[in-house]
Amino acid sequence: MSSAGKEVPVIGITGMKVWEENGSIIAEGSCVIRLQGGKGRVDTDQIRIDVPVKENAAKLSFGSRYGRPLPLGASLNRFRLEIDIEEARDLDIQNKLMPVYKGEYAGRFLYSAADLKKGRNKNSRIFIHDGTAMYLRQNVSNTLFLTVRDANQYDTPEGQRRLKEAKRRSRRLKGQDIVLMYEKNCAKYEESASILYEKLIDAGYDNVYFIVDTSIPAVQNVDEKYRKNFIEKDSDKHLEYFFACNKFAATETIDHALQLRIASKDVLDKITGKGLMYVFLQHGVMYMVSLGSSLRVGFNKKKGYKLHRTVVSSELEAQHFIDLAGMKHEDLYVTGLAKFDRAVQNEGADKIIIMPTWRRWETNQARHDLRDTGYYRMVQTMLEGVPEELRDKVIILPHPLISERFSGDESFGKHVTVTDQYDPILRDCALLITDYSSIAYDAYYRGANVVFYWKDKDECMEHYGEGTHLMLNMDNVFGPVCMDAEDIRKAVAERYMAPQDEEELARYRKIVEFHDGKNSERILRLLIRDGMLEPKE
């Protein structure tokens, strides 16, 4: 299938109503259709709707075959889009709806013909079934997407009202110098944001707040001097401070400051608006999957922000952001990650940890049949590759998005650990088995050996988007690369409890330069320099 050629269809919606009927989401309205770069009118009998992971993902019909003629080869027509809810459960989280013409030419479905190329954060009504939320939305380029994800409290009418009320109340905080910090989904406290947060509180910055679910084990023993500036996740204060704040420093994108993939125009207008200052602290070294990926555009330079800075671990990683994320060198803090200031390995560490990265495109499939996912089969292969006499040393750490489903699986049993705290486990890690998770950098920094499994690498890169590649390769990888269980068995036998290879260590230190425990100090100086923080006397 190609988007090149002369018969690329473009459908622009001029009016639409969306509702649920007989187990389907129905979108019906009027539209303008034309062939981009071609001549003649579009034969709507030749159009089907695909998403990247499935052909004929929705049923599309029109009021008439060619519509009412308009100038320049365009036509006006009625359309009806039908999406089967049960079938949609197995799609990706974000699904670009692509009109394919004559089985060959992939075009564009515009959420609004009036918005042209600019998205305005619009979305349809949200449909919730058995904990899954589905809705049509407009992306930043005005393309029509179907979102299929876990439902959250802001998907309900009551949740939407809470957001609007919080936005109104936030006006009372206008003019206050608020800095918000958080980690993944505002539900972790062990990455670079928490390490830097404590550094800032120690330095006297009382205007810095950390958003977190205070019920998680990671915060139970945190000193009161840090807890006093905690903001409870999803509290009214959280919502108000989110709308009032213009300064964010976090290990995740601003999307995580409230609710990832939220369906709220007020929230999306906030995080895509001008005047924000944002420092991305990174949750792990990002010299791994190339930033040119269509799934990683959230890390690109935000041109509308007043300030956008990204922490990196070396000049080599900095060049990665310059080449593929639209950044300049002055946009980057070449300081090392704050979390590495506390990354240590316990004496006598002897655990073998299996921890590959999650495959986002398998999220919905895993809900129905975890064992039928490539991720599950990969973990099986990794475990089978560990020699029998070392199996009692194995800890399987599934990705947080899928860990609960793994915990009850009989095949892995006692090996699976479900936790929101990886640091205590990594301290006991002697050897890590992964695919291309950034946790490899963390484990190796502490002194562990790393074994990579790359059998599915090329297939996975295709899912990230055309042209995506792994930044690690056979010339710079810092551990043996395996393609099957037997390769893993040999690598584990060779590397378990062995010292790190000097040549591989030299490769690693070109990617992670800093090992002096002063990364947070360097970041603090740059935050002051760039006006995120006021200097202290």
LINKA-V22805 format. One record per residue. OMEGA is omega in whole degrees, -180 to 180 (NA if undefined). BURIAL is 1 if it has 16 or more other ideal C-beta (glycine too) atoms within 10 Angstrom, else 0. Layout:
OMEGA	BURIAL
OMEGA	BURIAL
This chain:
-174	0
173	0
178	0
178	0
-171	0
-173	0
179	1
-177	1
174	1
178	1
179	1
-177	1
178	1
177	0
-174	0
169	1
-177	0
178	1
178	0
-177	0
175	0
176	0
179	0
168	1
-178	1
172	0
-175	1
179	1
-179	0
-178	1
172	1
-178	1
174	1
174	1
179	1
178	0
-179	0
180	1
179	0
-178	0
-177	1
172	1
-173	0
175	1
-177	0
-177	1
169	1
180	1
176	1
163	1
-176	1
-177	1
-176	0
171	0
179	0
-177	0
179	1
178	1
-179	0
177	1
-175	0
-180	1
176	0
-172	0
-176	0
178	0
179	1
-175	0
172	0
179	0
174	0
175	0
-180	0
176	1
178	1
-175	0
169	1
178	0
174	1
-180	0
-179	1
-179	1
179	1
-174	0
-179	1
179	0
-178	0
-180	1
-177	1
179	1
177	1
178	1
178	1
-174	1
176	1
180	1
-173	1
173	1
-179	1
-174	1
178	1
177	0
-172	0
-171	0
180	1
-179	1
-177	1
174	1
-177	1
179	1
-179	1
177	1
-178	1
-177	0
180	1
-175	0
-175	0
176	0
-178	1
172	0
179	1
173	0
180	1
170	1
-180	0
180	1
-175	1
178	0
176	0
176	0
178	0
178	1
177	1
176	1
174	1
-178	1
178	1
178	1
-174	0
179	0
177	0
176	1
180	1
179	1
168	1
176	1
177	1
-175	1
174	1
178	0
175	1
-172	1
-179	0
176	1
-177	1
176	0
178	0
179	0
178	1
178	1
178	0
-180	1
-179	1
179	0
179	0
177	1
179	1
-178	0
-176	0
-179	1
180	0
180	0
-177	0
179	0
178	0
-179	0
-176	0
173	1
179	1
178	1
-178	1
174	1
-169	1
178	1
-177	1
-174	1
177	1
177	1
176	1
-179	1
-175	1
-178	1
-179	1
178	1
-180	1
179	1
-180	1
176	1
-179	1
177	1
178	1
-179	0
175	0
-179	0
-178	1
180	0
179	0
-177	1
180	1
179	1
-177	1
170	1
-172	1
177	0
-176	0
-178	1
-174	0
-177	1
-174	1
-177	0
179	0
-178	1
-177	0
-178	0
175	0
-178	1
-176	0
178	0
170	1
170	1
-178	1
178	0
176	1
174	1
176	0
179	0
178	0
-178	1
-179	1
-179	1
176	1
-179	1
-178	1
-171	1
173	1
-179	1
-179	1
175	1
-169	1
177	1
180	1
177	1
-179	0
176	1
-177	1
-178	1
177	1
-179	1
-179	1
179	1
-179	0
179	1
-180	1
180	1
179	1
-179	0
-179	1
175	1
180	0
-173	1
176	1
-177	1
180	0
174	0
180	0
172	1
-173	1
176	1
180	1
-174	1
-175	1
175	1
177	1
-179	1
-173	1
174	1
-176	1
174	1
-174	1
-177	1
175	1
-178	1
178	1
179	0
-176	0
-179	1
178	0
180	0
-180	1
177	1
178	0
-173	1
-178	0
-178	0
175	1
178	0
175	1
-180	1
179	1
177	1
176	1
-172	1
-178	1
173	1
178	0
178	1
177	1
-180	1
176	0
179	1
179	1
-176	1
-168	0
-178	1
175	1
-178	0
172	1
-177	0
-179	0
176	0
-170	1
174	1
180	1
-171	1
-168	1
-177	1
-179	1
-175	1
180	1
176	1
-179	1
-178	1
-178	1
175	0
179	1
173	0
-179	0
179	0
-175	1
-177	0
172	1
-175	1
174	1
-176	1
175	1
179	1
-178	1
175	1
-172	1
-178	0
178	1
-174	1
-177	1
177	1
-178	1
178	1
-175	1
-177	0
-178	0
-174	1
-180	0
180	0
176	1
180	1
180	1
-179	1
178	0
179	1
176	1
-179	0
-180	1
180	1
179	1
-179	0
179	1
179	1
-176	0
-175	0
180	0
-175	1
-179	0
178	0
-171	1
170	1
176	1
178	1
178	1
177	1
-178	1
-178	1
-174	1
-171	1
-178	1
-180	0
179	1
-168	1
-179	0
-176	0
-175	1
-177	0
-176	0
173	1
-172	0
-176	0
-175	1
175	1
177	1
-175	0
172	0
180	1
179	0
-175	1
-180	1
-180	0
179	0
178	1
179	1
-176	1
173	1
-179	1
179	1
173	1
-178	1
174	1
176	1
177	1
178	1
177	1
177	1
180	1
-179	1
-179	1
-178	1
178	1
-176	1
180	1
180	0
169	1
-179	1
175	1
-178	1
177	1
-171	1
-179	1
-176	1
-172	1
-175	1
178	0
180	0
179	1
178	1
179	0
178	1
179	1
-177	1
177	0
180	0
177	1
178	0
180	1
173	1
178	1
-175	0
-180	0
-177	0
-179	0
-174	1
177	1
180	1
179	1
-175	1
-179	1
177	0
-176	0
180	1
175	0
-180	1
-179	1
180	1
-179	0
179	1
180	1
-177	0
-170	0
-177	1
179	1
177	0
176	0
177	0
179	1
-175	1
180	0
178	0
177	1
178	0
177	0
-178	1
-175	1
169	0
180	0
178	1
-171	1
-167	1
-178	1
-176	0
179	0
-177	0
-180	0
-179	1
179	1
180	0
179	1
180	1
180	1
-179	0
175	1
177	1
-179	0
-175	0
174	0
174	0
180	1
174	1
178	0
177	0
179	0
NA	0
